[in-house]
Amino acid sequence: MFTKFRTATLIALAYSLVLTCIPGINSAASEQNSTDAQAEAAAALQRVRDKVDEIARNRSEEQVVTEIAAWKQRDPWSPEPYIVAANYYLRKTLEPTGINIYSTESGTPPTEPGEQFSIVDPKSGKEVGVLTEGPTGPKPDVQTIRKYRSAAADELDRALKVAPDRLDIMLGRALVLNDAHVWQSLREQMELALKRASRDPQNLLWLENKPTPRPAAEEVLDSIHSKIVDAFDERTAAGDRRAKELAALGLKYFPNAVKLLSDLATAHAFAKDWRTAARYYERAAALAPEDSIVLGNLARAYMELGNRQKAELSAKKVIELNNDPRAIEQAREVLQRLSEKHPKA
């Protein structure tokens, strides 16, 4: 099943709004420094959120726009008002939520999905109410979401004009463009980030002009990989083509990026071009010989090509490595299919 290719090697990158990326750390040697950088980035992000809260509180959209315009005039060389404006617009694409309190005496049960918290009378120890988070207004329609995403992308484009070295803004804008399905602009934004990360990573900055929480190349490669995940998850020919194009774009600047080699191989696998898929999986396996996901996918490609010996070797190596249950499951499926095709006498 193609599902294995779609889910096994693709790990989406999580962002909060448009301006944070604080992934886990794999290198023990840099763990403390990286953790400190992550904490600084998280604190900086919170300050952005607080500023959005402050500027939007008890103001109409027109008043917010006027206030931000005045801020831009006061501080023309700062990207911060543009970042706050972008996050303000993105908030308007979300369904408004708030805290609702239900009295037990009213007999009206809460209807919102998600967690509920009991309110207990400290004297009697009895539940007197329930606290939930739920919608406080209508969900924005498609046209409204499109309008505000476009406005957010424009604000971040202007931010980059005054702060061209800010990698967080580049990747944040790419995320917005991806969500807005503006594919050509997404490609252009990702290529700029890839080019800078490959040629002058030492000059790239993050929130509040601090160093990037991780090496710039890791931030950018994870970002483009997440866009490839989204493209594959569409389950459409157009999405698969976009995933293939983005993987090829990333490899143009980082030819040894294992994730992207695997992604490009997967795109060829979806097109049933197993020979090309195997070639890219082989390159990825040579760079990461203990990556069970790559080896499992390689075993599948060899099986489809009719190369039983190589398929068995790759599948058995996955089981020997025993470092990823998803890959082990796939390897066992490959071995099972091989045994069914070529039963022992």
C-alpha positions in Angstrom: 0.0 0.0 0.0 1.2 3.5 -0.8 0.1 4.7 2.7 3.5 3.4 4.0 5.3 5.8 1.7 3.0 8.7 2.7 3.3 8.3 6.4 6.6 6.5 7.1 9.1 9.2 6.3 7.1 12.3 6.5 7.0 14.2 9.8 5.2 17.5 9.8 6.8 20.6 11.3 4.7 22.4 13.9 4.4 26.2 13.8 2.4 28.5 16.1 0.9 31.1 13.9 3.7 32.1 11.5 6.7 32.8 13.6 7.9 29.9 15.7 9.7 26.6 15.0 11.1 25.0 18.1 11.7 21.3 17.2 13.4 18.7 19.3 17.1 18.4 19.7 18.9 15.3 18.6 22.5 16.3 19.3 23.6 15.7 22.9 26.6 17.9 22.4 24.6 21.0 21.6 21.6 20.2 23.8 22.1 22.9 26.4 22.8 25.7 23.9 20.0 24.6 21.7 17.6 24.4 24.7 18.6 27.9 25.7 18.0 29.2 22.2 14.6 27.5 22.1 13.6 29.0 25.4 14.7 32.5 24.1 12.7 31.9 20.9 9.6 30.8 22.8 9.8 33.9 25.0 10.2 36.1 22.0 7.2 34.5 20.4 5.2 35.1 23.5 6.1 38.8 23.4 4.7 38.9 19.8 1.5 37.2 21.0 1.2 39.6 23.9 1.6 42.6 21.6 -1.1 41.2 19.3 -3.4 40.9 22.4 -2.5 44.4 23.5 -3.1 46.1 20.2 -6.3 44.3 19.4 -7.9 44.6 22.8 -11.1 46.7 22.7 -10.3 48.0 19.2 -12.0 47.6 15.9 -10.1 46.4 12.9 -9.9 49.9 11.5 -8.4 51.1 14.8 -5.9 48.3 14.9 -4.8 49.1 11.3 -4.4 52.7 12.2 -2.4 52.0 15.3 0.0 49.6 13.4 0.4 52.2 10.7 1.5 54.8 13.2 3.9 52.2 14.7 5.4 51.7 11.3 6.0 55.4 10.9 7.5 55.7 14.4 9.9 52.8 13.7 10.4 52.5 10.0 13.4 50.1 10.2 11.8 47.5 12.4 10.0 44.4 11.1 8.0 44.0 14.4 4.9 46.1 13.4 4.6 44.0 10.2 5.0 40.8 12.2 2.3 41.8 14.7 0.0 42.9 11.8 0.5 39.5 10.1 -0.3 37.6 13.3 -3.3 39.9 13.9 -4.7 39.0 10.4 -4.0 35.3 10.9 -6.0 35.3 14.1 -9.0 36.5 12.1 -8.8 33.3 10.1 -9.5 31.3 13.2 -12.8 30.5 14.8 -13.2 32.7 17.8 -13.1 30.8 21.1 -13.5 31.7 24.7 -14.1 30.3 28.2 -17.7 29.3 29.0 -18.9 28.5 32.5 -22.0 26.3 33.1 -23.7 26.1 36.4 -24.7 22.7 37.6 -27.9 24.1 39.0 -29.0 25.3 35.6 -29.1 21.7 34.4 -27.8 22.8 31.0 -24.8 20.5 30.0 -21.9 21.9 28.1 -22.0 21.1 24.4 -18.4 22.0 23.3 -16.1 19.2 22.4 -12.7 18.9 24.2 -11.6 19.1 27.8 -14.0 20.1 30.6 -13.0 21.2 34.0 -15.2 20.9 37.1 -15.7 23.8 39.4 -15.9 22.5 43.0 -17.2 24.3 46.0 -14.3 24.2 48.5 -16.7 24.1 51.4 -19.0 21.3 50.3 -16.7 19.5 47.9 -19.5 19.3 45.4 -19.4 20.2 41.8 -21.2 23.5 41.2 -20.2 24.1 37.6 -18.2 23.2 34.5 -15.6 25.3 32.7 -15.1 24.7 29.0 -13.5 26.4 26.0 -15.8 26.8 23.0 -16.7 29.0 20.0 -17.8 32.5 20.8 -18.7 33.5 17.2 -19.1 32.2 13.7 -16.3 30.4 11.9 -14.8 32.7 9.1 -15.9 31.8 5.6 -13.5 30.8 2.9 -13.4 34.2 1.3 -12.6 35.9 4.6 -9.8 33.4 5.4 -8.3 33.9 1.9 -8.4 37.7 2.4 -6.7 37.7 5.7 -4.1 35.1 4.7 -3.2 37.3 1.7 -3.0 40.3 4.0 -0.7 38.4 6.4 1.6 37.3 3.5 1.8 40.9 2.3 2.8 42.2 5.8 5.5 39.6 6.0 6.8 40.5 2.6 7.1 44.1 3.7 8.8 42.9 6.9 11.5 41.2 4.8 12.2 44.4 2.9 13.3 46.0 6.2 14.8 42.8 7.7 16.0 40.7 4.8 18.2 38.5 7.1 15.2 37.3 9.2 14.8 33.6 8.5 11.8 33.2 10.8 9.9 35.7 8.7 10.9 33.9 5.5 9.7 30.6 6.8 6.6 32.1 8.4 5.6 33.7 5.1 6.2 30.4 3.4 3.8 28.8 5.9 1.1 31.4 5.2 1.5 31.0 1.4 1.3 27.2 1.7 -1.9 27.5 3.7 -3.3 30.0 1.2 -2.3 27.6 -1.7 -0.3 30.4 -3.5 2.1 27.8 -5.0 4.3 30.0 -7.2 5.0 32.5 -4.4 5.6 29.6 -2.0 8.2 28.2 -4.3 9.9 31.6 -4.7 9.9 32.2 -0.9 11.3 28.7 -0.1 14.0 29.1 -2.8 15.1 32.3 -1.2 15.4 30.7 2.2 17.2 27.7 0.7 19.7 29.9 -1.1 20.5 32.0 2.0 20.8 28.9 4.2 23.2 27.3 1.8 25.3 30.3 1.0 25.4 32.6 4.0 23.8 30.9 6.9 25.9 32.8 9.4 24.1 36.1 8.5 20.6 34.7 9.1 18.7 35.8 12.2 15.5 34.8 14.1 13.0 36.6 16.3 14.2 39.8 17.8 17.4 39.5 15.6 18.7 36.6 17.7 20.6 33.7 16.2 18.5 30.9 14.8 17.6 28.2 17.5 19.1 25.6 15.3 21.5 25.8 12.3 19.8 27.6 9.4 20.0 24.6 7.1 18.0 22.5 9.6 15.3 25.1 10.0 14.9 25.5 6.2 15.0 21.8 5.4 12.4 21.0 8.0 10.3 23.8 6.7 10.3 22.6 3.1 9.9 19.0 4.2 6.7 20.0 6.0 5.3 21.6 2.8 6.1 18.3 1.0 4.2 16.4 3.7 1.2 18.7 3.1 1.4 18.2 -0.6 1.5 14.4 -0.3 -1.4 14.4 2.2 -3.6 16.0 -0.5 -3.7 12.5 -2.1 -3.9 14.1 -5.5 -1.8 14.1 -8.7 -1.3 17.8 -8.3 -0.1 17.5 -4.7 2.3 14.7 -5.7 3.7 16.8 -8.5 4.2 19.8 -6.1 5.9 17.5 -3.6 8.2 16.3 -6.3 9.0 19.8 -7.4 9.7 21.0 -3.8 11.9 18.0 -3.1 13.9 18.7 -6.2 14.2 22.4 -5.3 15.6 21.6 -1.9 18.1 19.1 -3.3 19.3 21.8 -5.7 20.8 23.6 -2.7 21.3 20.6 -0.3 22.0 17.6 -2.5 22.7 15.3 0.5 19.5 16.0 2.5 18.3 12.5 3.4 14.7 13.6 4.0 14.4 15.3 0.6 16.1 12.4 -1.2 13.5 10.1 0.4 10.7 12.5 -0.4 11.8 12.7 -4.1 12.0 8.9 -4.2 8.5 8.7 -2.7 7.1 11.0 -5.4 8.6 8.7 -8.1 7.1 5.7 -6.2 3.6 7.2 -6.4 4.1 7.6 -10.1 5.1 3.9 -10.2 8.6 4.9 -11.5 10.2 2.3 -9.2 13.6 2.4 -10.9 14.1 6.1 -10.2 12.5 5.7 -6.8 15.0 3.0 -5.9 17.9 5.2 -7.1 17.0 8.0 -4.8 16.3 5.7 -1.9 19.7 4.1 -2.5 21.3 7.6 -2.2 19.5 8.3 1.0 20.5 4.9 2.4 24.1 5.5 1.6 24.0 8.7 3.6 21.9 7.3 6.4 22.6 3.5 6.6 20.6 3.0 9.8 17.5 4.9 8.7 14.9 2.2 8.8 12.2 4.2 7.0 14.5 4.7 4.0 15.6 1.0 4.1 12.0 -0.2 4.3 10.9 2.0 1.4 13.9 0.8 -0.5 12.9 -2.8 0.1 9.5 -2.0 -1.2 11.0 -0.5 -4.4 13.2 -3.5 -4.9 10.2 -5.8 -4.5 8.3 -3.9 -7.2 11.3 -4.1 -9.5 11.4 -7.9 -9.0 14.8 -7.9 -7.3 13.9 -10.4 -4.5 17.4 -10.7 -3.1 17.9 -7.0 -2.6 14.4 -6.6 -1.2 15.0 -9.3 1.3 18.3 -7.9 2.4 16.9 -4.4 2.9 13.8 -5.7 4.7 15.9 -8.0 7.0 18.2 -5.1 7.9 15.3 -3.1 9.0 14.2 -5.9 11.4 17.8 -6.3 12.7 18.1 -2.6 13.3 14.9 -2.7 15.3 14.7 1.1 15.7 11.3 2.0 14.2 8.1 0.0 14.6 6.5 1.5 11.5 9.5 0.4 9.4 9.5 -3.1 10.9 5.8 -3.5 10.1 6.5 -2.5 6.5 9.6 -4.8 6.3 7.5 -7.7 7.5 4.9 -7.0 4.9 7.5 -7.0 2.2 8.9 -10.3 3.3 5.4 -11.7 3.5 4.6 -10.7 0.0 7.9 -12.0 -1.3 7.2 -15.4 0.4 3.7 -15.5 -1.3 5.2 -14.7 -4.7 8.1 -17.2 -4.3 7.0 -19.9 -1.9 9.7 -22.3 -0.7 9.5 -25.8 -2.1 
